[in-house]
Amino acid sequence: MTDQVQVEPGEVRALQVELNGLNVIDDADRKGRPSHLFWPWFGANVSVLGLSYGAFALGFGISFWQAVIAGLAGIVFSFLLCGLIALAGKRGSAPTMVLSRAAFGVRGNKLPSLISWLLTVGWETVLTILATLATATVFERLGWGGGGITKVIALVVVGTLIVACGVLGFDLIMRMQTVITIVTGVLTVVYIVLVADQVSWSKVSDLPNGSTQAVIGALVFLMTGFGLGWVNAAADYSRYLPRSSSSTGVVGWTTFGSSLAPIVLLVFGLLLAGSSTDLSAAIAADPIGALAKALPTWFLVPFVIVAVLGLVGGAVLDIYSSGLALLSVGLPVPRYVAAFVDGVIMIAGTVYVVFFGDEFLGQFTGFLITLGVPVAAWCGIMLADIASRRRDYAEAELFDRTGRYGDIRWLPIAIIVVTTAIGWGLVTNASAHWLTWQGYLLGPLGLGGKQGTWAFANLGVLFALVVAFVVQLLAGRRTVQEQEAVA
């Protein structure tokens, strides 16, 4: 049975294929301290893509200071959600989407597992696309090519590295993220120093204030682009910690490690984008490659290294978690096979977008906001479930349809379906033609319709998160008490 692979203590090594899948990590294999969570989370979020979010945020028509406020609030709050969900990993030592069975039931959890898989495989594809485009752009400027052949070579190298780490598993990922953190951290500081003279504070400070609705829209976009993109994987790494680990430490190190780099990168990205309308426009087509245009030629190769490693760091965590989500959906294969399957899908998606797709930013925004609604609903339910529990999980029963967690819990499933249906009616994605059907509730609710002042506030994400949390907390508390009353 794939769910419960037995792993002997010490069997997993960095260059061996990890055999853990959906199973609970044995006490003998739990190791480390909460501070060790800093490395994977920082490494996954130190990508120079964070600089491009400055242009994305200003695209909402807001000022520098409004964007800073929206960024600080959106980044820290969304990663705090990750830290809180990471607590479940320490208390249950199973992957996030297995622990979610306590709220949804063993088979009922297939719906959120499918949503989680779509989000993580989508994110790893996005990051691979960006790495491929950035490499081609820089190589073209160096005179080393830049056409289709360069993109193919870049895709092969990047894709192989990501898939290999996803297949080999946890130990290699933890070691690799430490290296990525150090290398990308240093080179990113060098990048900031080299392009600092491109900043024009007079232009930045002259950016006009936007509406309250635009600020909310930017905040929600940054939430979905940062922490809400990770909540469904937040316990996948804390599950390896000993049960005695500090809960405050788990929350704190996860939040701090994941928030630190994005905050610094976003603020500097706002300064760059606010200083140049040409740069902001270029970022929409090639978010990473456009950042290389301000660099001296001698730093282009290091820039490729920092850009690709940063993107790979995020994609590696995604492919590991997407493989676990695919297992939770019900694919009857070992974890490393599921990770390989995801890798094939990731490469296929990259080929389509890089060689046949449209402008990146519109599709990227549409992807984030659309999946952000059901993921926010799941996050609200999961947070309410964690807050209601006073005991550790009965781990064996997370795999038993007849156990205390049940087979299908209809209330949380209904919450996801209803809040998603309402939430999609409160978001718009005008740049993605395949999403023009959204926003259907903005007119009936008196919010100005699809072109009104509230059209781009993306209230559906906040609605799904808050309503799902409150309803599950109030209506699901009795179920949790009954589960914990079982001897």
Buried (B, 14 or more C-beta within 10 A) or exposed (E): EBBEBEBEEEEBEBEEBBBBBBBBBEEEBBEBBBBBBBBBBBBBBBBBBBBBBBBBBBBBBBBBEBBBBBBBBBBBBBBBBBBBBBBBBBBBBBBBBBBBBBBBBBBBBBBBBBBBBBBBBBBBBBBBBBBBBBBBBBBBBBEEBBEEEBBBBBBEBBBEBBBBBBBBBBBBBBBBBBEBBBBBBEBBEEBBEBBEEBBBEEBBEEBEEBBEBBBBBBBBBBBBBBBBBBBBBBBBBBBBBEEEBBBEBBBBBBBBBBBBBBBBBBBBBBBBBBBBEEBBBBBBBBBBBBBBBBBEEEBBEBBBEBBBBBBBBBBBBBBBBBBBBBBBBEBEBBBBBBBBBBBEBBBEBBBEBBEEEEEBBBBBBBBBBBBBBBBBBBBBBBBBBBBBBEEEBBBEBBBBBEBBBBBBBEBBBEBBEBBBBBBBBBBBBBBBEEBEEBBBBBBEEEBBBBEBBBBBBBBBBBBBBBBBBEBBBEEBBEBBEEBBEEE
